[in-house]
Amino acid sequence: MNTQGSLARYILVVLCISIVFTTLVLIALNAWTTNNKLSLMSLNTQSTEQPVGGRSYEDGYRAGYNAAREKLKNKPPIIGPSFYITGQIVSIGNNLLTVKETNLDTDEIVDGVSDIRTVNITTSTKIVLRQQIDQKTFQSQMNDWQKSSHNTPPPLPFTEKNIAFSDLKVDHQVSVRANEDIRLADKFDALQVVVNDKE
């Protein structure tokens, strides 16, 4: 009788251990399978096109971005036309500049335009080098102006001189002005290119 009781307890313990072990194996397999599926989705280059929860990644991104814009539309900066860009020259070609703009409120997914803009240099484009005047000289000019009758405009904290297209270099910081709204323009003609000299 004692032997039968011990055998029953032994079988019960073995069954409990088997059930726990089987449960742990099933949980591990489920986690591995789920992780594998997610990894495959992230490697798939078309995964952003696949709807997730009835909406593609780009649709969700666009909706969120525009909702944030809507919330801030009555607060500065107000999104509107822009006739200039500021940024860095990334390449120079045949009468063309490629500039990575830094001042416009645009997004490639939402607005369909990159931060990289192509600037066409025409025969009427004015190219200017702007150099900062040192603080002591500028203060002296301001003092002289304040003592004058103010018939002339106040002095500017920089000097400007015309330069040639060939003087432009990659990595120059520039401001480019146009005669049209260029906020969403991939390419446009420049009225003026100002090179901002930090030295």
C-alpha positions as CSV (number, residue, x, y, z in Angstrom):
1,M,0.0,0.0,0.0
2,N,2.9,2.3,0.8
3,T,4.5,1.4,-2.5
4,Q,1.4,2.3,-4.4
5,G,1.1,5.7,-2.7
6,S,4.7,6.5,-3.4
7,L,4.3,5.5,-7.0
8,A,1.2,7.7,-7.3
9,R,3.0,10.7,-5.8
10,Y,6.0,10.1,-8.1
11,I,3.8,9.9,-11.2
12,L,1.9,13.1,-10.1
13,V,5.2,15.0,-9.6
14,V,6.5,13.8,-13.0
15,L,3.3,14.9,-14.7
16,C,3.4,18.3,-13.0
17,I,7.0,18.8,-14.1
18,S,6.2,17.7,-17.7
19,I,3.3,20.2,-17.8
20,V,5.4,23.1,-16.6
21,F,8.3,22.2,-18.9
22,T,5.9,21.9,-21.9
23,T,4.3,25.3,-21.0
24,L,7.8,26.9,-20.9
25,V,8.7,25.4,-24.2
26,L,5.5,26.7,-25.9
27,I,6.0,30.2,-24.5
28,A,9.6,30.2,-25.7
29,L,8.5,29.0,-29.2
30,N,5.8,31.6,-29.4
31,A,8.2,34.4,-28.5
32,W,10.8,33.1,-31.0
33,T,8.1,32.9,-33.8
34,T,6.8,36.4,-33.1
35,N,10.3,37.9,-32.9
36,N,11.1,36.1,-36.2
37,K,8.0,37.6,-37.9
38,L,8.9,41.1,-36.7
39,S,12.5,40.8,-37.8
40,L,11.3,39.7,-41.3
41,M,8.9,42.6,-41.5
42,S,11.6,45.1,-40.6
43,L,14.0,43.7,-43.2
44,N,11.3,43.8,-45.9
45,T,11.9,47.1,-47.8
46,Q,8.2,47.3,-48.7
47,S,7.1,47.0,-45.0
48,T,6.3,50.8,-44.9
49,E,3.9,50.3,-47.7
50,Q,2.0,47.5,-45.8
51,P,-1.0,48.7,-43.8
52,V,-0.5,48.2,-40.1
53,G,-3.8,48.5,-38.2
54,G,-5.5,49.6,-41.4
55,R,-3.0,52.5,-42.1
56,S,0.4,52.5,-43.7
57,Y,3.4,53.9,-41.8
58,E,3.6,56.9,-44.2
59,D,-0.1,57.7,-43.7
60,G,0.2,57.6,-40.0
61,Y,3.4,59.8,-40.1
62,R,1.7,62.3,-42.4
63,A,-1.4,62.5,-40.2
64,G,0.6,63.0,-37.1
65,Y,2.9,65.6,-38.7
66,N,-0.1,67.6,-40.1
67,A,-1.9,67.4,-36.7
68,A,1.1,68.9,-35.0
69,R,1.2,71.7,-37.7
70,E,-2.5,72.3,-37.3
71,K,-2.0,72.7,-33.5
72,L,0.8,75.2,-34.0
73,K,-0.5,77.1,-37.0
74,N,-1.5,80.2,-35.1
75,K,1.8,80.3,-33.3
76,P,5.1,81.5,-34.9
77,P,6.6,80.4,-37.2
78,I,3.5,80.5,-39.4
79,I,3.9,78.3,-42.5
80,G,3.7,80.4,-45.5
81,P,5.5,81.3,-48.7
82,S,9.3,81.6,-48.5
83,F,11.4,83.5,-51.0
84,Y,14.8,82.4,-49.6
85,I,16.7,79.5,-48.2
86,T,19.7,79.3,-46.0
87,G,22.0,76.3,-45.8
88,Q,25.2,74.7,-46.8
89,I,26.5,74.1,-50.3
90,V,27.0,70.3,-50.8
91,S,28.0,70.3,-54.5
92,I,28.7,72.7,-57.4
93,G,28.1,72.0,-61.0
94,N,27.7,73.7,-64.3
95,N,25.9,76.9,-63.2
96,L,24.2,74.9,-60.5
97,L,24.5,74.7,-56.7
98,T,23.1,72.0,-54.5
99,V,22.2,73.4,-51.1
100,K,21.1,71.5,-48.0
101,E,18.5,74.0,-46.7
102,T,18.1,74.5,-42.9
103,N,15.4,77.2,-42.6
104,L,12.2,75.8,-44.1
105,D,9.5,74.0,-42.3
106,T,9.2,71.0,-44.7
107,D,9.2,67.3,-44.4
108,E,10.1,64.9,-47.2
109,I,7.3,62.4,-46.4
110,V,4.6,65.0,-45.8
111,D,5.5,67.7,-48.4
112,G,7.2,65.5,-51.0
113,V,10.3,67.7,-51.2
114,S,13.8,67.0,-49.8
115,D,16.0,69.4,-47.8
116,I,18.5,69.2,-50.8
117,R,17.6,71.9,-53.3
118,T,19.1,72.7,-56.7
119,V,19.8,76.4,-57.3
120,N,20.2,77.6,-60.9
121,I,22.7,80.4,-61.3
122,T,21.7,82.7,-64.2
123,T,23.4,85.6,-65.8
124,S,21.4,88.0,-63.6
125,T,22.2,86.2,-60.3
126,K,24.2,88.4,-58.0
127,I,26.8,86.6,-55.9
128,V,28.0,88.4,-52.8
129,L,30.5,87.7,-50.1
130,R,29.4,89.0,-46.7
131,Q,32.1,89.4,-44.0
132,Q,31.4,90.4,-40.4
133,I,33.1,93.6,-39.2
134,D,34.9,93.2,-35.9
135,Q,33.0,94.5,-32.9
136,K,35.4,97.3,-32.0
137,T,35.2,98.8,-35.6
138,F,31.4,98.4,-35.7
139,Q,31.0,100.1,-32.3
140,S,33.1,103.0,-33.5
141,Q,31.0,103.4,-36.7
142,M,27.8,103.3,-34.6
143,N,29.2,106.0,-32.3
144,D,30.0,108.2,-35.3
145,W,26.6,107.7,-36.7
146,Q,24.8,108.5,-33.4
147,K,26.8,111.8,-33.3
148,S,25.7,112.6,-36.9
149,S,22.4,114.2,-38.1
150,H,21.1,110.7,-39.0
151,N,20.7,111.6,-42.7
152,T,22.3,108.3,-43.7
153,P,21.2,104.8,-42.6
154,P,23.0,103.3,-39.6
155,P,26.1,101.2,-40.4
156,L,25.7,97.5,-41.0
157,P,27.7,95.0,-38.9
158,F,29.2,93.5,-42.1
159,T,30.7,94.4,-45.5
160,E,29.6,93.0,-48.9
161,K,31.5,92.6,-52.1
162,N,30.6,90.9,-55.4
163,I,32.3,87.6,-56.2
164,A,32.2,85.2,-59.1
165,F,30.5,81.8,-59.3
166,S,34.0,80.2,-59.4
167,D,34.6,81.7,-55.9
168,L,31.9,79.5,-54.4
169,K,33.1,76.4,-52.5
170,V,31.5,73.3,-51.1
171,D,30.6,73.7,-47.4
172,H,30.1,77.5,-47.8
173,Q,27.2,78.7,-45.7
174,V,24.8,80.6,-48.0
175,S,21.5,82.5,-48.2
176,V,19.8,82.2,-51.6
177,R,17.0,84.5,-52.6
178,A,14.5,83.9,-55.4
179,N,11.6,85.9,-56.9
180,E,9.0,83.1,-56.3
181,D,7.8,81.0,-53.5
182,I,10.4,78.2,-53.2
183,R,9.3,76.5,-50.0
184,L,8.3,73.3,-52.0
185,A,10.5,73.9,-55.0
186,D,13.1,71.2,-55.8
187,K,14.9,73.6,-58.3
188,F,14.7,77.3,-58.8
189,D,16.6,80.3,-60.2
190,A,18.5,82.5,-57.8
191,L,18.3,86.2,-57.7
192,Q,21.0,86.5,-55.1
193,V,23.5,84.2,-53.4
194,V,25.1,85.5,-50.2
195,V,28.1,83.7,-48.9
196,N,28.3,84.2,-45.1
197,D,32.0,84.4,-44.1
198,K,32.5,83.4,-40.5
199,E,36.0,84.8,-40.3
